[in-house]
Amino acid sequence: MSATYTIRLISASATYTVRNDVLRPGRPVTECYFAGDDSKGTFHLGLYKDENLIGVASFMKNSNPFFDPISQFQLRGMAILYKYKGQGLGSLLLKEGESKIKQEGHDPFLWFNARVNAIDFYKKHGYESFGQKFEVPGVCEHIVMFKHFESKNK
Ligand SMILES: CC(C)(COP(=O)(O)OP(=O)(O)OC[C@H]1O[C@@H](n2cnc3c(N)ncnc32)[C@H](O)[C@@H]1OP(=O)(O)O)[C@@H](O)C(=O)NCCC(=O)NCCS
């Protein structure tokens, strides 16, 4: 029987196991609680294979002062369990988040601090990098990436 993949809105706390496995392996789960997780305007997406959560991504209403658009979202905690990498599932999750933020007001815009080893994944989705690389202590080197969208509300 073939697997069914679904993307659902989930709570912040539901993201922690996948964040922990992929982004903070071997570290306390408390390191996977992000500022803004429960803020108004934040939404979390979960990708399920049948009933198993295998990927997560969080979209927070958070403005980066280097950018002008009024409807800024920050992507955080984008993660697909390692055994499911490279099957197009991260792309599905990202596109679903993009589709949702395009419905938010005018001039929708998504930015994030990308791990340098994921830069090419985001470039394939039309994101550009901004500024210099920087180290997130205890994690790895990152760089800011961003993309403007056409609003569905225009
Ligand atoms: C980065 C990540 C979310 C991508 O999800 P994924 O399901 O593996 O990616 P997809 O299969 O949808 O890949 C889409 C395309 O991007 C490419 N790609 C994916 N990850 C890549 C990477 N790290 N480097 C370069 N290219 C990558 C794929 O080869 C594919 O290319 P194609 O369209 O030419 O075939 C996932 O691999 C992951 O969770 N990695 C570990 C955690 C991480 O780095 N998260 C990002 C934090 S900023």
The ligand as an ORCA input file, in Angstrom:
! r2SCAN-3c Opt
* xyz 0 1
  C      17.075     21.329      3.827
  C      15.845     20.404      3.865
  C      14.694     21.079      4.581
  C      15.444     20.152      2.398
  O      14.349     19.232      2.376
  P      14.379     17.983      1.369
  O      13.089     17.293      1.447
  O      15.610     17.196      1.663
  O      14.571     18.747     -0.020
  P      13.865     18.408     -1.433
  O      13.951     16.946     -1.674
  O      12.528     19.039     -1.480
  O      14.892     19.164     -2.401
  C      14.523     20.061     -3.418
  C      15.749     20.369     -4.240
  O      16.743     20.977     -3.399
  C      17.927     20.171     -3.380
  N      18.443     20.166     -2.019
  C      17.804     19.768     -0.907
  N      18.587     19.940      0.169
  C      19.744     20.450     -0.291
  C      20.939     20.849      0.334
  N      21.114     20.759      1.659
  N      21.940     21.352     -0.458
  C      21.774     21.451     -1.789
  N      20.648     21.098     -2.442
  C      19.659     20.598     -1.703
  C      17.486     18.786     -3.804
  O      18.552     18.069     -4.379
  C      16.398     19.101     -4.811
  O      16.987     19.449     -6.037
  P      16.273     19.067     -7.458
  O      14.954     19.821     -7.445
  O      17.228     19.573     -8.457
  O      16.089     17.602     -7.421
  C      16.142     19.041      4.534
  O      17.102     18.336      3.783
  C      16.609     19.148      5.976
  O      15.797     19.139      6.892
  N      17.934     19.248      6.188
  C      18.519     19.282      7.518
  C      18.111     20.510      8.335
  C      18.336     21.818      7.596
  O      19.404     22.096      7.065
  N      17.269     22.631      7.582
  C      17.309     23.952      6.993
  C      17.582     24.935      8.071
  S      17.798     26.577      7.395
*
